[in-house]
Amino acid sequence: MTIYWAYLIASGLLAVGMTTAARFVEGHGAFWPTVIFFNLLLLSWLLLERATIAIPWGTAFAVWAGIGAVGTVILELVCFGGAAGFWQMFFLGVMALGFVGYVVTSMV
């Protein structure tokens, strides 16, 4: 894995943190969650931009969005008491496997 893929994965994980911080922003009325949200947003986009030096934008954005979406759902389920049925978990797994497969085949 090149450093650019590491940037992309880190960017996706920061996006998960960003969406989690957004949960606590409360219409920008909560100061620290808002500051954290915007800092994570900035860092995530900077790493995404850095990753696109070697990874095409379409690929990078798709992987970034996938990590963010799957990670946010998992965090919701594990930390915030979210509920998901069998089919929701099944398709979340399909989505995660699709992104992993895409990344693996893109690096060959």
Number of C-alpha atoms within 10 A of each C-alpha: 9 9 11 19 20 13 19 26 21 19 30 27 19 25 26 26 21 24 18 18 20 17 13 17 18 12 9 13 10 11 12 13 19 20 14 18 23 15 14 21 19 16 16 25 18 14 19 25 18 17 24 18 10 12 18 10 14 10 15 23 18 13 24 24 17 19 25 22 20 18 22 19 19 17 16 15 13 11 9 10 9 11 11 14 7 8 9 11 14 12 11 19 13 12 16 18 12 14 20 15 11 14 16 11 9 10 10 6
